[in-house]
Amino acid sequence: MTHKAGFVNIIGRPNVGKSTLMNSLVGERLSIITNKAQTTRHRILGILSSDDYQVVFSDTPGILEPNYKLQEFMMREVEGSLTDADIFLYVTEIGEHRPDERIVKRIIDSNVPIILVINKIDTSTQEKVMDDIEFWKGVFPGAVIIPASAKEGFNKERVLEEILANLPESPAYYDKEDLTDRHMRFIVAEIIREKILLTYDKEVPYSTEVVIDSYLEEPKLLRISAIIYCSRESQKPILIGEGGRMLKKVGTHARRDIEAFTGRKVFLEMNVKVAKDWRDDPRLLRHFGYNND
């Protein structure tokens, strides 16, 4: 029996539902999801395997104009995803008509199949959906265009059918049991960062980075120690909150999700430290794992 395998690189602007779509297709919550832009900072693989195929989804940061070195790293992650795709899954949302011309040209020039998903159609009318389809036909001639709702799961199966129809013949790249290329420390740190994004407003959540200081697997317990770094001293008391209230809220929600993902009881300890202006400091960025080399 012929086996298919390949890389499906997910591209799009921030906050269009790329991560929601990948999680839905893989069936696991691998990429964190919030309603804030710039949630995804790293390129994350989600792996869907069967006896007949293996789809390796690559979820990238949203396309933006970088304002500091962390965002420059994020855009290099996007650039890297333009060179190794077997299929491009370009995700937009209803009413979003601002394609990055340079990225669009590189995708078209790659001569690999393009599947364009218009997400969040559950928030719109049929007339607007049809208008968007016509618009994106002009941007990506020859692309398969699928209206969808990643949140509701609408047309998820159709997206997967189109992917499988265009997947090249190849042996699997990863073990069948693998769900992602990332280790548990990374996933736990991302879960905590998601709760920070959901809990705080303004600049504070974008100025934080989470590092797992220790991850110990005991017979009946996962014992995890995390450090939340912020950019300025003034952000530290905001993160902690009066009497530690805000940090406790983040920890409670993060622990529940970590327990749900791992299927184990979790003891989670968190501390807040300052890494001054880390988003523009090359040394600190490398220390935090932002390295495109």
Phi, psi and omega in degrees: 000137180290134177251137178248146176200147178180172182260125177251106186267123186264121186236149175166173177285167178299148169066030176257001176096023179300312183293321177300318180295314179299314180302320180295318181290320180283330181088013177221153181270080185270320177261138180286153187227127170218173177271011178262143175292162177065025178295315181276124179250329182249160170281125185236132178265137171239128191246124178244118186235148169219185177293336188255341185205162170220118177257123178254101179279138178241106180269122184250162171300157178290149181287125180208169173272116186291138178249346177207174191295327176299316179292330174297318175301315182300319179289331173292328174297318177296313180303317180298327182286348181277353187253348188229026183271141166269333176214140170260129173250096182270121183250127173233182176230162183304129178085359182268108186237045183233061180293144175281112188300322181293317178294317179301314180299318181294322177296313180296317182292343180290341178059033172250159182301143180239125173247121181252122180254122173267104187272166174065032180289347177292349180261007189227185179256163179299323180297316179293325177298315180295322177298318180294321178301315179296320179300312185285338171298324178287331180280314182239078178300132179089352178287149170279122184250124185234114171290138186206169169226102181298323181296318182270350182080010182288128180069016176300317182294324178294320177301314180296320178300317179293323177298311182295327179293333183254000183287133180285159174289129182189151169291164181293148178269336184227162174301149183299331183279347183289138176253335182202165176272356185267146179274171186295326178302317180296314182297318179297316178299321179292323177298316178296318180295324176300317181293328175295315179299325182280340188264326188249160181248177174057223190276340188307309183296331180282343183264008183252151172223142183247129177237130177275111184284321176209148182219098186249126178262105175264167185308320184238012190204142166262123181251112188239133175241126183236147174245127174260116178264140173235169188274333186222153179301325182294341181276338184299310179295332177293316179297319183285317182079164180298123181065019180079013188298315184291318179295323177296321178298315178300314181297320181297312181291322179294316181300319180299317181289323178295318178297320179294322182287319185269340184072022182227156173292145185230133167254118184242121176247133181229141175230154181247131177228163180254128170239094192305123176050040186299333183292344179242015183250106184304322182295313180293323178300316177297319179300325181273003175094012178266087185217116182274000183292000000 
